[in-house]
């Protein structure tokens, strides 16, 4: 008897793995006010493959090749002075990549509950490890004392999307033409809103939007990341950005740009240009992935 999570040799791999082609783009700018850019971003493609070269096995028993690709998008907004912010954001991204590479078994298809649990658990543990790494680096170098960073990570595994997040950088998904914010800001403003004390437009909450309640490395208590799973569809557009965009450009305008842009790179450039035209008071970083088909 075939178990529920198994598939027979005659089952096409495409029945359990939906590969979405992706158009990607990224732009980062220091803005008009800051002397340096403390934002860091990284977009990666990863995967595994198997191609049949020679065989006498009947054709219907094998696929011609087995190819599973995933995409990783990472955005970090550093803090901690001239040197500290840049070090914290770039260190968080580079060390996260090291942790991924050192993982002996990569889970790319989330077809079983066990696989989903494994990936979500690993995302959480990697955030905790990065938090410890950034803290230790600051402890070992007094010029970096107090440094920290936001960290927002997206992993697209076929049609599955895993989001890990700490801080006030954001992940959005444009689905069916509607923009949804996937992450929750770890700010005092959001805490007031969640507690029902204020709404988004109150002066109290607006003045607290840049006061972080959680960050990687710098705020004393160990970080607790927000880790979630979503499903992707053809046509979806994923946006990761720092608050240099969201403080300058309204969500409605962001959605309009994503809907109308001819490419992911064009969307990134248009959004950064809008941020700069609105004042550009902070570093701004935008990464877009369009899941085409």
NORLIN-V56018 format. One record per run of one state. SS is the DSSP state (@ for helix, = for strand, . for the rest). FROM is the first residue (numbers start at 1). LEN is the number of residues. If there is no record, write none. Layout:
ss=[SS;SS]
from=[FROM;FROM]
len=[LEN;LEN]
//
This chain:
ss=[.;@;.;=;.;=;.;@;.;=;.;@;.;@;.;@;.;=;.;=;.;=;.;=;.;=;.;=;@;.;@;.;=;.;=;.;=;.;=;.;@;.;@;.;@;.;=;.]
from=[1;13;16;22;30;39;52;59;62;65;80;81;102;113;141;142;145;148;150;151;158;160;167;170;176;178;182;187;188;195;203;208;212;213;216;217;226;232;237;242;243;247;251;261;264;278;284;292]
len=[12;3;6;8;9;13;7;3;3;15;1;21;11;28;1;3;3;2;1;7;2;7;3;6;2;4;5;1;7;8;5;4;1;3;1;9;6;5;5;1;4;4;10;3;14;6;8;2]
//
